[in-house]
Every structure is written in C-alpha cells, then in structure tokens.
Amino acid sequence: MEVVCPIDAQFPQQISLLLEPPSSLQVQEYFDDLITSKQRHGIQVKPTNDHGKGVYVDLDFEEGDLVLKDQMLFGVQHSSNKIDCLVCSFCFRFIGSIELQIGRKLYLQGLGNPKDCFDLASSDGSDKEDQLEFQQCSSTSSRNKFQVPTERVESLMQEKLALPYSMKFPLPSVNICPGGCKEAYYCSKSCAQADWDLCHSLLCTGEESKSLSKKALSRFIEHANETNDIFLLAAKAICCTILKYRKLKAACSKEKEKNSISNGLSNHNFALLLKAWKPISMGYKRSCVVHNRAYGKKMMLAMGRELHESKLLHACDSDLVVASPVEDYFLYIDDLPEAEKKEAGEMTRPFLDALGEDYSVCCQGTAFFPIQSCMNHSCCPSAKAFKRDEDRDGQAAIIACRPITKGEEVTISYIDEDLQLEERQALLADYGFRCKCPRCTQEEAGLVYTKIQ
C-alpha cells in the first residue's frame, strides 16, 4: 500500500498547480516582459506546436552577427574545474591576477597535495602568506611533467613574484564570501551580495550561513561534487525560489494576517510562491516527462524532485564557458618581438612547461539561461553559442552561423552535429526526442543533405 505524505494529502491542488506547465499565454507574457526589460532587441519567444516554445527573429541577421546575449539565472562551475580556474561564483569572471591563477593551479596540481585547495586571502590587504589554509576538493588534472621549485610557486601564488607584462591583463581582486565559507569567491562586493541574496545564503557552509543544517548541506555538496553538478544547479533553483518567496511575503506583510489561513498555506501566500517559482517553471520543455506520484514532505522537496525527475534542468541547462586570461597572457608573450620574447621567456617558460597543455583550460560549468533555454535543436542550426574576444563573463553569446531572415526560428545544436545520423539520434534520446530537422529527414530517406548557405 502506497504511503501518502500528510502534506500531499492536505494540499494536492496546490502541488498540482506548482508542477503544472505554464500556459502559452503565460509563456508569451513572461518572455515578452523579460526581453523588454533586458533590452534583447531583435528576438521573440513564441509558442510552437511541436516543442512548446521557440525563439524567433523579428529582423534580419547576417552570418556572424550577435543574435543574443543572455544573462544566466544561476550557474555552477564544474567541481573538477575549480583547481584550474579561479572565477567569481556569481558572474564567473576570472579573478585575482595572472600570477595567482598560474601559481594556485601549479600548487594544487603538482607541487602540493593535489587533493587540497587553499583558502584564498581576502582583498582587504591582509597577508596572504598567513592564510594558506587547506580544504578538500577534487581535480582531474594530472601531476606536472615539469616542476617548478615550491618557493617559486608560492611566491607567484602570493603575488610576491611579478611576471613580465602581466599588468596588461588585469583581473578583479578576490572578494571572500560574506558568509565565511571557503567555496565561493567573487570579483566584487556587489557580486558577493547579489549571489548571497539570490541563493548562496542558503547554500553557504560558513559561520553566517542561513542553512538549517550546515552538516547536512556539506554532505549534499560533497555528494553533488562526486556525482553530478546538476544537483547543485537544482539546489540553486530551489534556494532562489525560497528566498524570492520570502521577499515577496515580507513585502506583503501588512496583508499577512488578513489573508492567512490557520494550519495551512493561504491562497495569497501560495500565489506568492507561484510567482517566485515562475522563472524556473518557464524552463519547461514539452519533451520532459512529468511523473504523477506522491511527492515529498514539503512543497520545496516536491519542487526539487520535479526538477530531477522531469529532467527540467537537464533539458534547459547549457554549457557555461569563459575563456582563460592565462592563455591570452602566454599567447601575448609568444607574439612579442624576438628580443623581448626571449627575455620574458626566461621567467615565464618554466611555468608554461609546468602547466603543459593545461595552460589554456577555460572556466567550465553548467548554467540556466532563460532565453537560450527556449531555443530548439536542429542538426542544421541557424546559430551557435560562441564566445567572442570581448565576452569575458558567464553570459551566453549566440552568434548566427548563416543568414537568418525575419520571422525565422533560431535553432542551435544540442550535440556535435558533425556526427552521423544514428549517433546524433542516440545522443538526442537523452533529451527525450528524436530529431526531425530537414537534415535528419533527408538523411533518413537516404538523401544527401545540402547545407543551407
């Protein structure tokens, strides 16, 4: 006999409404407001019969034009990438300095214990040498073939050793987490506060954390780092909803007593919860399967399970990529006139050799981009995610890879479109659909597809 949670039995209608896909009208209104507020001119999100919704252009774009820059709702850096790249936990810009980026990476990869990460100093002028504490983290990087003396690496990491021409690649100073955890660092106090207000206050393991159980939270983060980063992305979605709901409820505190119902959620409060949940629910994809079963003991747990079981975030998450300034730095050194290159190389070459092929590793992660997530797949896409030289943060940049005419849908490829038909379809099965784009249709009929120019 199936056991039904009391809260499931008490609020079946509310839970059903919470997990119900938004209507076409709600989708249209939400994205019209979002596009207007973000000033994303030239595009529209419209309902479609096959996929629920899609992105369309309302003016012509030429090949190479920027179609969209999309600000993420939230994102996570891959745990295995955190040793290679030190970035802002909110906007994902690289932070510190070229020296800190190189020294920290070398120290953690090969010269110290590769399982340890050190606690970065704050940018308040305190002595970094006194703050080399250690904490557990993971890395996929191998030990370096060429090693640099430990004292040289530590001098670089503590920014006591300056590399030639590094000032041409300035990075924002490191700001620590306002809650005191050793897992989040920022490019500015404004980013730190924005992340704290958005979701990190409930995910912080520091002394000022607002989490009800830091021990349980630490175990969850450890499990997510060892298994799948999507759990951290889902946790951010839930925490973002909780905190937004609290703010909405506080703003309506004068009406609380009037609208509340004893021993349960009032209709007024539930409307606020739906409003807080709206940005996440708008990521619904028609290909997702919503399971009809008893949910957890609380509505937020039900929301979390929905994110996991319906594959909502799996269908809407996108790659987060930010190019490394360390790569730019070494390329700059390599392009110097021969005499200057030789002089600079005497200091930089040992570090470059120690980094090996990993010197150019970029920041990598997963993020939820509200507008890009509406773009449907095609094996013959009209656009692609592509970072230009000026794109140095976590925003998504969508570039036209062929001319796109007014009224046409913007499509991107979720996979490597250079693969053969059956390989592509096998990969797309994880997204819950079989592609029926013009290319797949022609190839399934035994025809040779001619790429649109």
N, C-alpha and C positions, 0 to 999 in steps of 0.2 A: 504494500500500500504506500502510495506516494505521500510524503510528509510535506504539508504546505506551511510555509512560514506565516506566522500571525499577521505580519505587516503586508505580505502578499494578499492575504485574505481580506484585510481591512481596507486596502487601497488598490484593488485590482484595476479600477478605471484610470486612476492617476498613473500607475505604472504603464498601462497600455498606451496612454497618451504620450508619456515621456519617450517611449520607444517607437512611436509611430512615425513613419517617414513624413516629412513635410509635404504639403500640397504644392502643386505647380505655382499657384498664386503666391504662396509664402516664399517659395524659392525665388520667384521673379522679383518680388518686392525687396527681399533681403539683399540680393546681389545688385539690384539697381542702386540701393542706398549705399552699399559698400563701394561700388565702382565710382559713384559720385563723390563720396567722402574721401576716397583715396586718390581721386583725380586720375583714374586709369582710363584715359580717353582712347576711343577707337575700338572698344570691345564691348560685348554684351553677353550675359549669361541667359540662355533661353531653355525652356523645357524641350525635350525631344521624346519621341515615341519609343525609341529603342533603348536609350541609355539613361533616361530620367532628366538629364540636362546636358548642355554643352556650351562651349564658348564660341562666339561668332564675331566677326569683324564688321564694323559699320563704316569703314573706309578702306581704301586700297593700301596694301603693304608690298614693298619690293623685297626681293631676296636680300637677307642681311639686316633688314630693319628690326628694331626692337618692338615687339608686339606687346610685351607686358613685363613690368617689374612687380613682383608680388611679395608683399611682406608676410612672413610666416605668422601663424597664430602662436606656435610654440615649436621647439625643436630640441633634439638631443644629439650630442656628439657621441660617436661610437666609442665605447669604453677602450677598445684596442687602439684608438687613435689619440688618446689623451696624453700618451707619452711623446708622441711625435709632434703634437701641436698644442700650444697653449693659447686658448682663444677665450673671448668673452662668452660667458654662459648665456647671454641674452641675445646679442646681435651677431656673435661668432666672428668678430674681427680678431685678428692676431694681436696680442698684447705683449707688453714688456719691452723687448729690444731684440735686435738680431743676435746680440751676444747671449742674452738669456735664452732665446729659442734654441740656439745651437748647443750651448753649454748644458742646459737642462736635458736636452734629448740625448746627448752623449753620456751624461752622467747616469741617466736612468737606463739606457740601453746596454751599456757595456762596462763602464768603469766602477759603478756602484752595484748594488744588488738590483738586477733587472725587475724584481718584483716590487720594488719600493718606489714611491713618489714622495718628493719632499714638499713640505709646506711652504708655499711661496710667501715672501715677505709682503707686507702691505706697502703702498706707495706713500706712506706718511713720513718717510725719511728715516725710519728705524733701520737698524743694522741688519742686513740680510744674512750676514755670517752667523748671527746668533739665532737665526730662525730656520736652520736646516733640520727640521724635524721630519720624521718619516711616517708614511702611512701606506697601507696596502693598495695596490692597483694592479692592472694587468697590461701586458704588451705583447704584440705579435712580432715585434722586431727582434732580429737575431743579434747576437753579440758582434761587435765590430771587428772586422778583419785587421784594421789598422788602429792602434790605440794611442791615445794622447796621454801624457802624464796627468795623474789625477789633480795635482795642484793647478795645472793649466786650465783644466776643465772647470774646476771650482772657481778660479779667478774669472773665467768667462761667464759662468753662471751667476756670480755675484756682481757682475758688471764692473769688476776692477780692471779687467783687461779689455781694451777697446780695439775692435777690428778696423782696419783701414776702410774708409768710405762708408761705414755702417750708418753714419749720420744722414746719409742720403735716403735712408729707408727708416724714418722714424715711426715708432709704434706707440699707441696709447699706454700710459702707465698701468700697472697692475693694481686693481682695487679688490679688496677681500670681500667676502660675503658678509652682509650686515648681521647675519645670524651666527657667524663664527665657525661655519663648517669649513672643512678642508677640501671640498669637492667643487665649489663654484668660485670663479674669479671673473672680474669684469673690467671693461675698458674705461668705465666712468662710474661715478656715484649715481648718476641718473639711470644708467642701465641696471646697476645693482638694485636700486629701489624699484624700478619698473618690474624686474623679474621677481622681486620679493612680493610685490603687490599682486602680480599676475598668478603665481603658483608656488614659488620657491619657499615661501614661509611655511608651507605645509610639508615640503619635501626636504627641508634643511635638517641636518643632523647635529648642528651646533647648539650652543647653550641657549640661544634666543629662539630656537625653533618653536613653532606653534603646533607641531605634531603632538598627538595624544600619546604616542609611544615611539620614542626615538630608537629603542631597541628593535622593535618590530620593523620600523622604517629602514633601519640599517640592514636588516636581514633581507628585506624586499629588494633594496638597491643592489645588494651583493648577488642575489639570485638573478635579477634582471641583467646585471653585467656579465654573468656567467652563461646566460641563455639567449635572451633576445632583447634588444634595445626597444622594441615596440612596447614592452611593458612600461618602460619609463615614459614613453610618449603618451600612453594611455593614462598613466598616473598624472601627468601634467594636465591632460584634458579634464580629468575628474577634479583635480585641485583648482584649476582655473574656474570650473563651474561652481564649486563650493564657495570660493572667495567672491566671485561675482554675485552669487545669490545673497551672501551675507551683506554685501554693499547695497544691493537693491533693497533688501529687507530693512537695513538701517535707515536708508533714505525714506522709507515709508513707515518709520517707527511711530509716528503720530497716529497712524491708522491701524496699528497692530492690534490694540485692544478691541477696537470696533469690529475688525474683520476676522479675528482669530476664533477658532473653534476648539473647545476643550478636548483633550485626549486625541488630537489629530491635527493634520495639516488643514489650514483654512484654504478656501478656494483662492483667496487673494495671495497667500504665500505660495501656493502651488503655481499660480500664474507667473510669479517672480522666478520660480525655479525653471519653468519652461523658457522664460526669457533668457536666463543665464545659460541654459543648455543649447540655445538656438544656434550659435556659431558652430558647435560640434555636430548637431543634427543636420545642418545644411550640407555636411560632407557625405550624406547618404548616397550610395550608388545602387542603381537598380539591380546590378549583378550580385549584390550582397544578399545573403540568406539570413533572415531574422528568425531565430529559433523561438518557438512558442513553448515555454516551460516555466516552472516556478523559479522565481529569481531569489536573490539573497535576502538577508535580514533587513537591509536598509535600501532605500531607493538609490543611493550613491553606489552601493555594491551592485545593484541591478544595472546601473549605467555602465559600471566598469565591466561587468560580464558581457553586456551588449557590445561594447567596444571590441572585446576579444572574440566573442563567438560569432558575431555578424561580420567580422573582418572589416568593420567600418574604417578603422585607421589603416589597415593593410591595403585597402582599396584606394585610400586618399593620400597616404604618405608619399613623399617624394624625397629624392636624394638631396642632401644638404652638402654643398661643396663650396669651399673658399680657398682660393689659390694661396700658396705659401710665399711670404716675402723673402724667406731664406733662399728659395730657388731664384727669385729675382736678383737677390744680392750676389750670388755666385755667378750668375749669367752676366751681371754688370762687371764683375771683376774680370771675367773671361774676355769681355769686349774692350777692355782698356788698351791703350797703346802699349806696345811690347815692353818698353822700359818700366812703365808704371805697373803693368800686369805682373812682371817678374818680381818687382819689389813687394807688391801686395801679396803675391802668391807665396812668398817666403813665410808669411804669417798665416795665411788662410788655407794653404794646401794641406797641412796636416789635419785640419778639422774637416775639410772636404773629403779627404781619403778615409777618415774615420767614419764619416756619415755614410759613405758609399752611395749606392743607388737610392738610399732613403732620403737623400738631401732635399728632394723635391716633393716629398709627401705633403698633400694638401689636407686641410681640415675636412673630415668626412663625417656625416651623420644622417639623421632622418628628421624630416620636419613636415608639418601640416600647413600647406599653403592653400588658403581658402579659394582662390580663383583658379590657380593651376590645377587644383584637385578636380575641377569641373571639366577639364579638358579630356576628351575621349581619345582612345587609342586608334592608331592606324599604322599598318606596316608600310604605308607610303605617306608619312606625315607631312603636314604643311609647315610645321615649326619644330623647334627643338630647344631644350634647355641648354644654354651656352653662356658661360661667364666671359665677359669682355675684360680688358685690362683694367677698366675703371670700377668693375664690380668687385668690391673688397669686403663685403659683409654677407650675411646669410640670406639676403633676398634672392628670390628666384628671378632669373632673366630668361625670357622666352624670345627667341630670335626666329624670324621667318627663314625657312630653308628653301623657299621658292616663292614666286609671287602669289599673294593671297588677295583675291578680289572681294570687294564689298559684298557682304551677305554670306560669305563662305565660312564654314566651320573651321576653327583652328584645332588641328589634331597633332598629337605628339606620339612618339613610340614609347611604350612602357618597357620594351625589351630591345635587344640588339636586332634591328630589322635586316641586317645582312645575313642572318641565319636562314636555313632552308625552311620551307613551309611547315613541315611536321615539327621541327624543332621550335619554331615560333609558336605554333599552336599548343605544344606541350607546356611551354613556359606561361602562356596566357591562361592556361587552365587554372593556374593558381589564383588568377584574378576573377575566376568564376564565369568566363565566357569564351566562346570560340569566335575568332575574328572573321568578319565578313566584309572587310575593306575591299576596294577594287582589285588590289594586288592579289589578295588571298583567293578571291572569287575566280580570277582569271587563272591563277596557278592551279587551283583545284580542278578547273576544267581542262587542264593540260595545255594552256596557252602560255606564251611568254609575255610577261608584264613589261610594258614600256613606261619608264618613269616619266612623270609629269614634269615638264620644264617650266 
